[in-house]
Amino acid sequence: MFVAYKYKLYQTKKLKYIHNKIDISGIIYNHCIALHKRYYRIYK
C-alpha cells in the first residue's frame, strides 16, 4: 500500500529564483547535448 502526500508550494521570491535557475540549467544542458550530437554527426 502506498501513501501519497501533496504539498502546495507558494510562489515566493526565493522559489521563483530557484525555479528560474533550474529552467536555465535545463536549457543549457539540452543545448550542450544538441551541440555534442551535431559535432559527432559532422566529425565522427
PDBQT receptor file of N, H, CA, C and O in Angstrom, charges set to zero:
ATOM      1  N   MET A   1       0.843  -1.184   0.000  1.00  0.00    +0.000 N 
ATOM      2  CA  MET A   1       0.000   0.000   0.000  1.00  0.00    +0.000 C 
ATOM      3  C   MET A   1       0.886   1.245   0.000  1.00  0.00    +0.000 C 
ATOM      4  O   MET A   1       1.852   1.346   0.757  1.00  0.00    +0.000 OA
ATOM      5  N   PHE A   2       0.537   2.165  -0.850  1.00  0.00    +0.000 N 
ATOM      6  H   PHE A   2      -0.248   2.083  -1.464  1.00  0.00    +0.000 HD
ATOM      7  CA  PHE A   2       1.305   3.399  -0.975  1.00  0.00    +0.000 C 
ATOM      8  C   PHE A   2       0.558   4.569  -0.358  1.00  0.00    +0.000 C 
ATOM      9  O   PHE A   2      -0.671   4.635  -0.398  1.00  0.00    +0.000 OA
ATOM     10  N   VAL A   3       1.302   5.465   0.197  1.00  0.00    +0.000 N 
ATOM     11  H   VAL A   3       2.300   5.412   0.230  1.00  0.00    +0.000 HD
ATOM     12  CA  VAL A   3       0.733   6.681   0.753  1.00  0.00    +0.000 C 
ATOM     13  C   VAL A   3       1.312   7.848  -0.036  1.00  0.00    +0.000 C 
ATOM     14  O   VAL A   3       2.528   7.960  -0.188  1.00  0.00    +0.000 OA
ATOM     15  N   ALA A   4       0.451   8.702  -0.530  1.00  0.00    +0.000 N 
ATOM     16  H   ALA A   4      -0.538   8.611  -0.406  1.00  0.00    +0.000 HD
ATOM     17  CA  ALA A   4       0.903   9.855  -1.310  1.00  0.00    +0.000 C 
ATOM     18  C   ALA A   4       0.611  11.132  -0.539  1.00  0.00    +0.000 C 
ATOM     19  O   ALA A   4      -0.440  11.277   0.086  1.00  0.00    +0.000 OA
ATOM     20  N   TYR A   5       1.550  12.041  -0.596  1.00  0.00    +0.000 N 
ATOM     21  H   TYR A   5       2.403  11.924  -1.103  1.00  0.00    +0.000 HD
ATOM     22  CA  TYR A   5       1.388  13.343   0.043  1.00  0.00    +0.000 C 
ATOM     23  C   TYR A   5       1.461  14.423  -1.016  1.00  0.00    +0.000 C 
ATOM     24  O   TYR A   5       2.264  14.333  -1.945  1.00  0.00    +0.000 OA
ATOM     25  N   LYS A   6       0.640  15.428  -0.885  1.00  0.00    +0.000 N 
ATOM     26  H   LYS A   6      -0.012  15.500  -0.130  1.00  0.00    +0.000 HD
ATOM     27  CA  LYS A   6       0.679  16.582  -1.779  1.00  0.00    +0.000 C 
ATOM     28  C   LYS A   6       1.037  17.804  -0.962  1.00  0.00    +0.000 C 
ATOM     29  O   LYS A   6       0.520  18.019   0.135  1.00  0.00    +0.000 OA
ATOM     30  N   TYR A   7       1.940  18.602  -1.523  1.00  0.00    +0.000 N 
ATOM     31  H   TYR A   7       2.360  18.427  -2.414  1.00  0.00    +0.000 HD
ATOM     32  CA  TYR A   7       2.338  19.838  -0.861  1.00  0.00    +0.000 C 
ATOM     33  C   TYR A   7       2.142  20.990  -1.831  1.00  0.00    +0.000 C 
ATOM     34  O   TYR A   7       2.477  20.893  -3.012  1.00  0.00    +0.000 OA
ATOM     35  N   LYS A   8       1.609  22.054  -1.328  1.00  0.00    +0.000 N 
ATOM     36  H   LYS A   8       1.338  22.133  -0.369  1.00  0.00    +0.000 HD
ATOM     37  CA  LYS A   8       1.441  23.259  -2.144  1.00  0.00    +0.000 C 
ATOM     38  C   LYS A   8       2.597  24.193  -1.826  1.00  0.00    +0.000 C 
ATOM     39  O   LYS A   8       2.790  24.591  -0.677  1.00  0.00    +0.000 OA
ATOM     40  N   LEU A   9       3.364  24.539  -2.852  1.00  0.00    +0.000 N 
ATOM     41  H   LEU A   9       3.208  24.215  -3.786  1.00  0.00    +0.000 HD
ATOM     42  CA  LEU A   9       4.460  25.486  -2.670  1.00  0.00    +0.000 C 
ATOM     43  C   LEU A   9       3.996  26.841  -3.181  1.00  0.00    +0.000 C 
ATOM     44  O   LEU A   9       3.692  27.001  -4.363  1.00  0.00    +0.000 OA
ATOM     45  N   TYR A  10       3.947  27.785  -2.306  1.00  0.00    +0.000 N 
ATOM     46  H   TYR A  10       4.194  27.655  -1.345  1.00  0.00    +0.000 HD
ATOM     47  CA  TYR A  10       3.534  29.122  -2.684  1.00  0.00    +0.000 C 
ATOM     48  C   TYR A  10       4.708  29.862  -3.304  1.00  0.00    +0.000 C 
ATOM     49  O   TYR A  10       5.851  29.717  -2.872  1.00  0.00    +0.000 OA
ATOM     50  N   GLN A  11       4.413  30.643  -4.307  1.00  0.00    +0.000 N 
ATOM     51  H   GLN A  11       3.484  30.761  -4.658  1.00  0.00    +0.000 HD
ATOM     52  CA  GLN A  11       5.461  31.363  -5.020  1.00  0.00    +0.000 C 
ATOM     53  C   GLN A  11       6.006  32.504  -4.167  1.00  0.00    +0.000 C 
ATOM     54  O   GLN A  11       5.326  33.495  -3.898  1.00  0.00    +0.000 OA
ATOM     55  N   THR A  12       7.226  32.330  -3.762  1.00  0.00    +0.000 N 
ATOM     56  H   THR A  12       7.778  31.525  -3.980  1.00  0.00    +0.000 HD
ATOM     57  CA  THR A  12       7.923  33.393  -3.062  1.00  0.00    +0.000 C 
ATOM     58  C   THR A  12       9.071  33.838  -3.949  1.00  0.00    +0.000 C 
ATOM     59  O   THR A  12       9.353  33.201  -4.964  1.00  0.00    +0.000 OA
ATOM     60  N   LYS A  13       9.725  34.908  -3.585  1.00  0.00    +0.000 N 
ATOM     61  H   LYS A  13       9.495  35.425  -2.761  1.00  0.00    +0.000 HD
ATOM     62  CA  LYS A  13      10.847  35.389  -4.385  1.00  0.00    +0.000 C 
ATOM     63  C   LYS A  13      11.950  34.348  -4.471  1.00  0.00    +0.000 C 
ATOM     64  O   LYS A  13      12.563  34.160  -5.522  1.00  0.00    +0.000 OA
ATOM     65  N   LYS A  14      12.196  33.675  -3.356  1.00  0.00    +0.000 N 
ATOM     66  H   LYS A  14      11.698  33.828  -2.503  1.00  0.00    +0.000 HD
ATOM     67  CA  LYS A  14      13.253  32.664  -3.325  1.00  0.00    +0.000 C 
ATOM     68  C   LYS A  14      12.910  31.476  -4.225  1.00  0.00    +0.000 C 
ATOM     69  O   LYS A  14      13.771  30.992  -4.961  1.00  0.00    +0.000 OA
ATOM     70  N   LEU A  15      11.666  31.004  -4.176  1.00  0.00    +0.000 N 
ATOM     71  H   LEU A  15      10.967  31.397  -3.579  1.00  0.00    +0.000 HD
ATOM     72  CA  LEU A  15      11.274  29.881  -5.019  1.00  0.00    +0.000 C 
ATOM     73  C   LEU A  15      11.288  30.260  -6.493  1.00  0.00    +0.000 C 
ATOM     74  O   LEU A  15      11.681  29.452  -7.334  1.00  0.00    +0.000 OA
ATOM     75  N   LYS A  16      10.867  31.469  -6.815  1.00  0.00    +0.000 N 
ATOM     76  H   LYS A  16      10.547  32.125  -6.132  1.00  0.00    +0.000 HD
ATOM     77  CA  LYS A  16      10.906  31.924  -8.207  1.00  0.00    +0.000 C 
ATOM     78  C   LYS A  16      12.342  31.967  -8.709  1.00  0.00    +0.000 C 
ATOM     79  O   LYS A  16      12.617  31.589  -9.848  1.00  0.00    +0.000 OA
ATOM     80  N   TYR A  17      13.253  32.425  -7.863  1.00  0.00    +0.000 N 
ATOM     81  H   TYR A  17      13.029  32.732  -6.938  1.00  0.00    +0.000 HD
ATOM     82  CA  TYR A  17      14.667  32.493  -8.225  1.00  0.00    +0.000 C 
ATOM     83  C   TYR A  17      15.223  31.092  -8.484  1.00  0.00    +0.000 C 
ATOM     84  O   TYR A  17      15.913  30.864  -9.477  1.00  0.00    +0.000 OA
ATOM     85  N   ILE A  18      14.914  30.152  -7.579  1.00  0.00    +0.000 N 
ATOM     86  H   ILE A  18      14.354  30.337  -6.772  1.00  0.00    +0.000 HD
ATOM     87  CA  ILE A  18      15.402  28.774  -7.735  1.00  0.00    +0.000 C 
ATOM     88  C   ILE A  18      14.797  28.135  -8.989  1.00  0.00    +0.000 C 
ATOM     89  O   ILE A  18      15.504  27.474  -9.750  1.00  0.00    +0.000 OA
ATOM     90  N   HIS A  19      13.512  28.327  -9.202  1.00  0.00    +0.000 N 
ATOM     91  H   HIS A  19      12.938  28.864  -8.584  1.00  0.00    +0.000 HD
ATOM     92  CA  HIS A  19      12.839  27.763 -10.369  1.00  0.00    +0.000 C 
ATOM     93  C   HIS A  19      13.445  28.319 -11.654  1.00  0.00    +0.000 C 
ATOM     94  O   HIS A  19      13.638  27.581 -12.620  1.00  0.00    +0.000 OA
ATOM     95  N   ASN A  20      13.740  29.596 -11.668  1.00  0.00    +0.000 N 
ATOM     96  H   ASN A  20      13.584  30.195 -10.883  1.00  0.00    +0.000 HD
ATOM     97  CA  ASN A  20      14.348  30.225 -12.835  1.00  0.00    +0.000 C 
ATOM     98  C   ASN A  20      15.728  29.622 -13.119  1.00  0.00    +0.000 C 
ATOM     99  O   ASN A  20      16.060  29.342 -14.271  1.00  0.00    +0.000 OA
ATOM    100  N   LYS A  21      16.522  29.425 -12.078  1.00  0.00    +0.000 N 
ATOM    101  H   LYS A  21      16.253  29.653 -11.142  1.00  0.00    +0.000 HD
ATOM    102  CA  LYS A  21      17.861  28.851 -12.246  1.00  0.00    +0.000 C 
ATOM    103  C   LYS A  21      17.786  27.410 -12.751  1.00  0.00    +0.000 C 
ATOM    104  O   LYS A  21      18.601  27.001 -13.578  1.00  0.00    +0.000 OA
ATOM    105  N   ILE A  22      16.816  26.643 -12.259  1.00  0.00    +0.000 N 
ATOM    106  H   ILE A  22      16.155  26.975 -11.587  1.00  0.00    +0.000 HD
ATOM    107  CA  ILE A  22      16.644  25.268 -12.726  1.00  0.00    +0.000 C 
ATOM    108  C   ILE A  22      16.252  25.254 -14.206  1.00  0.00    +0.000 C 
ATOM    109  O   ILE A  22      16.765  24.440 -14.974  1.00  0.00    +0.000 OA
ATOM    110  N   ASP A  23      15.353  26.144 -14.606  1.00  0.00    +0.000 N 
ATOM    111  H   ASP A  23      14.937  26.805 -13.983  1.00  0.00    +0.000 HD
ATOM    112  CA  ASP A  23      14.958  26.240 -16.011  1.00  0.00    +0.000 C 
ATOM    113  C   ASP A  23      16.144  26.586 -16.900  1.00  0.00    +0.000 C 
ATOM    114  O   ASP A  23      16.335  25.971 -17.949  1.00  0.00    +0.000 OA
ATOM    115  N   ILE A  24      16.939  27.564 -16.488  1.00  0.00    +0.000 N 
ATOM    116  H   ILE A  24      16.784  28.064 -15.636  1.00  0.00    +0.000 HD
ATOM    117  CA  ILE A  24      18.104  27.973 -17.267  1.00  0.00    +0.000 C 
ATOM    118  C   ILE A  24      19.112  26.825 -17.367  1.00  0.00    +0.000 C 
ATOM    119  O   ILE A  24      19.696  26.596 -18.426  1.00  0.00    +0.000 OA
ATOM    120  N   SER A  25      19.311  26.112 -16.266  1.00  0.00    +0.000 N 
ATOM    121  H   SER A  25      18.837  26.298 -15.406  1.00  0.00    +0.000 HD
ATOM    122  CA  SER A  25      20.236  24.973 -16.268  1.00  0.00    +0.000 C 
ATOM    123  C   SER A  25      19.778  23.902 -17.249  1.00  0.00    +0.000 C 
ATOM    124  O   SER A  25      20.601  23.321 -17.956  1.00  0.00    +0.000 OA
ATOM    125  N   GLY A  26      18.490  23.636 -17.301  1.00  0.00    +0.000 N 
ATOM    126  H   GLY A  26      17.821  24.108 -16.726  1.00  0.00    +0.000 HD
ATOM    127  CA  GLY A  26      17.954  22.648 -18.232  1.00  0.00    +0.000 C 
ATOM    128  C   GLY A  26      18.142  23.062 -19.678  1.00  0.00    +0.000 C 
ATOM    129  O   GLY A  26      18.458  22.227 -20.526  1.00  0.00    +0.000 OA
ATOM    130  N   ILE A  27      17.952  24.331 -19.967  1.00  0.00    +0.000 N 
ATOM    131  H   ILE A  27      17.696  25.009 -19.278  1.00  0.00    +0.000 HD
ATOM    132  CA  ILE A  27      18.137  24.839 -21.327  1.00  0.00    +0.000 C 
ATOM    133  C   ILE A  27      19.598  24.704 -21.744  1.00  0.00    +0.000 C 
ATOM    134  O   ILE A  27      19.889  24.271 -22.859  1.00  0.00    +0.000 OA
ATOM    135  N   ILE A  28      20.505  25.069 -20.863  1.00  0.00    +0.000 N 
ATOM    136  H   ILE A  28      20.269  25.421 -19.958  1.00  0.00    +0.000 HD
ATOM    137  CA  ILE A  28      21.935  24.961 -21.165  1.00  0.00    +0.000 C 
ATOM    138  C   ILE A  28      22.329  23.500 -21.371  1.00  0.00    +0.000 C 
ATOM    139  O   ILE A  28      23.066  23.183 -22.305  1.00  0.00    +0.000 OA
ATOM    140  N   TYR A  29      21.846  22.613 -20.511  1.00  0.00    +0.000 N 
ATOM    141  H   TYR A  29      21.248  22.870 -19.752  1.00  0.00    +0.000 HD
ATOM    142  CA  TYR A  29      22.154  21.188 -20.614  1.00  0.00    +0.000 C 
ATOM    143  C   TYR A  29      21.680  20.626 -21.956  1.00  0.00    +0.000 C 
ATOM    144  O   TYR A  29      22.431  19.926 -22.634  1.00  0.00    +0.000 OA
ATOM    145  N   ASN A  30      20.443  20.930 -22.338  1.00  0.00    +0.000 N 
ATOM    146  H   ASN A  30      19.833  21.499 -21.786  1.00  0.00    +0.000 HD
ATOM    147  CA  ASN A  30      19.908  20.445 -23.609  1.00  0.00    +0.000 C 
ATOM    148  C   ASN A  30      20.668  21.021 -24.791  1.00  0.00    +0.000 C 
ATOM    149  O   ASN A  30      20.867  20.333 -25.792  1.00  0.00    +0.000 OA
ATOM    150  N   HIS A  31      21.091  22.263 -24.690  1.00  0.00    +0.000 N 
ATOM    151  H   HIS A  31      20.930  22.822 -23.876  1.00  0.00    +0.000 HD
ATOM    152  CA  HIS A  31      21.864  22.889 -25.758  1.00  0.00    +0.000 C 
ATOM    153  C   HIS A  31      23.211  22.188 -25.927  1.00  0.00    +0.000 C 
ATOM    154  O   HIS A  31      23.656  21.952 -27.050  1.00  0.00    +0.000 OA
ATOM    155  N   CYS A  32      23.856  21.858 -24.814  1.00  0.00    +0.000 N 
ATOM    156  H   CYS A  32      23.494  22.050 -23.901  1.00  0.00    +0.000 HD
ATOM    157  CA  CYS A  32      25.147  21.158 -24.878  1.00  0.00    +0.000 C 
ATOM    158  C   CYS A  32      24.991  19.773 -25.497  1.00  0.00    +0.000 C 
ATOM    159  O   CYS A  32      25.847  19.341 -26.269  1.00  0.00    +0.000 OA
ATOM    160  N   ILE A  33      23.922  19.083 -25.171  1.00  0.00    +0.000 N 
ATOM    161  H   ILE A  33      23.226  19.434 -24.544  1.00  0.00    +0.000 HD
ATOM    162  CA  ILE A  33      23.681  17.771 -25.779  1.00  0.00    +0.000 C 
ATOM    163  C   ILE A  33      23.474  17.920 -27.280  1.00  0.00    +0.000 C 
ATOM    164  O   ILE A  33      24.000  17.123 -28.056  1.00  0.00    +0.000 OA
ATOM    165  N   ALA A  34      22.722  18.919 -27.696  1.00  0.00    +0.000 N 
ATOM    166  H   ALA A  34      22.294  19.567 -27.066  1.00  0.00    +0.000 HD
ATOM    167  CA  ALA A  34      22.488  19.147 -29.122  1.00  0.00    +0.000 C 
ATOM    168  C   ALA A  34      23.794  19.461 -29.841  1.00  0.00    +0.000 C 
ATOM    169  O   ALA A  34      24.020  18.975 -30.949  1.00  0.00    +0.000 OA
ATOM    170  N   LEU A  35      24.661  20.269 -29.225  1.00  0.00    +0.000 N 
ATOM    171  H   LEU A  35      24.478  20.664 -28.324  1.00  0.00    +0.000 HD
ATOM    172  CA  LEU A  35      25.961  20.573 -29.838  1.00  0.00    +0.000 C 
ATOM    173  C   LEU A  35      26.804  19.313 -29.963  1.00  0.00    +0.000 C 
ATOM    174  O   LEU A  35      27.440  19.088 -30.992  1.00  0.00    +0.000 OA
ATOM    175  N   HIS A  36      26.812  18.507 -28.937  1.00  0.00    +0.000 N 
ATOM    176  H   HIS A  36      26.296  18.689 -28.101  1.00  0.00    +0.000 HD
ATOM    177  CA  HIS A  36      27.595  17.272 -28.957  1.00  0.00    +0.000 C 
ATOM    178  C   HIS A  36      27.119  16.358 -30.081  1.00  0.00    +0.000 C 
ATOM    179  O   HIS A  36      27.936  15.799 -30.812  1.00  0.00    +0.000 OA
ATOM    180  N   LYS A  37      25.819  16.205 -30.222  1.00  0.00    +0.000 N 
ATOM    181  H   LYS A  37      25.155  16.659 -29.628  1.00  0.00    +0.000 HD
ATOM    182  CA  LYS A  37      25.272  15.363 -31.295  1.00  0.00    +0.000 C 
ATOM    183  C   LYS A  37      25.628  15.917 -32.663  1.00  0.00    +0.000 C 
ATOM    184  O   LYS A  37      25.972  15.168 -33.577  1.00  0.00    +0.000 OA
ATOM    185  N   ARG A  38      25.544  17.233 -32.798  1.00  0.00    +0.000 N 
ATOM    186  H   ARG A  38      25.265  17.842 -32.056  1.00  0.00    +0.000 HD
ATOM    187  CA  ARG A  38      25.846  17.865 -34.079  1.00  0.00    +0.000 C 
ATOM    188  C   ARG A  38      27.308  17.674 -34.452  1.00  0.00    +0.000 C 
ATOM    189  O   ARG A  38      27.605  17.292 -35.584  1.00  0.00    +0.000 OA
ATOM    190  N   TYR A  39      28.234  17.931 -33.522  1.00  0.00    +0.000 N 
ATOM    191  H   TYR A  39      27.993  18.242 -32.602  1.00  0.00    +0.000 HD
ATOM    192  CA  TYR A  39      29.656  17.763 -33.817  1.00  0.00    +0.000 C 
ATOM    193  C   TYR A  39      30.010  16.313 -34.082  1.00  0.00    +0.000 C 
ATOM    194  O   TYR A  39      30.853  16.031 -34.933  1.00  0.00    +0.000 OA
ATOM    195  N   TYR A  40      29.377  15.378 -33.362  1.00  0.00    +0.000 N 
ATOM    196  H   TYR A  40      28.692  15.607 -32.670  1.00  0.00    +0.000 HD
ATOM    197  CA  TYR A  40      29.639  13.965 -33.606  1.00  0.00    +0.000 C 
ATOM    198  C   TYR A  40      29.179  13.569 -35.004  1.00  0.00    +0.000 C 
ATOM    199  O   TYR A  40      29.870  12.831 -35.706  1.00  0.00    +0.000 OA
ATOM    200  N   ARG A  41      28.004  14.065 -35.407  1.00  0.00    +0.000 N 
ATOM    201  H   ARG A  41      27.443  14.665 -34.837  1.00  0.00    +0.000 HD
ATOM    202  CA  ARG A  41      27.470  13.740 -36.737  1.00  0.00    +0.000 C 
ATOM    203  C   ARG A  41      28.387  14.303 -37.828  1.00  0.00    +0.000 C 
ATOM    204  O   ARG A  41      28.577  13.664 -38.864  1.00  0.00    +0.000 OA
ATOM    205  N   ILE A  42      28.953  15.489 -37.606  1.00  0.00    +0.000 N 
ATOM    206  H   ILE A  42      28.799  16.008 -36.765  1.00  0.00    +0.000 HD
ATOM    207  CA  ILE A  42      29.805  16.113 -38.624  1.00  0.00    +0.000 C 
ATOM    208  C   ILE A  42      31.201  15.484 -38.657  1.00  0.00    +0.000 C 
ATOM    209  O   ILE A  42      31.699  15.148 -39.732  1.00  0.00    +0.000 OA
ATOM    210  N   TYR A  43      31.831  15.323 -37.502  1.00  0.00    +0.000 N 
ATOM    211  H   TYR A  43      31.427  15.596 -36.629  1.00  0.00    +0.000 HD
ATOM    212  CA  TYR A  43      33.234  14.927 -37.448  1.00  0.00    +0.000 C 
ATOM    213  C   TYR A  43      33.457  13.457 -37.065  1.00  0.00    +0.000 C 
ATOM    214  O   TYR A  43      34.579  12.964 -37.174  1.00  0.00    +0.000 OA
ATOM    215  N   LYS A  44      32.456  12.779 -36.637  1.00  0.00    +0.000 N 
ATOM    216  H   LYS A  44      31.544  13.180 -36.548  1.00  0.00    +0.000 HD
ATOM    217  CA  LYS A  44      32.535  11.384 -36.185  1.00  0.00    +0.000 C 
ATOM    218  C   LYS A  44      33.592  11.272 -35.133  1.00  0.00    +0.000 C 
ATOM    219  O   LYS A  44      33.830  10.183 -34.610  1.00  0.00    +0.000 OA
TER     220      LYS A  44
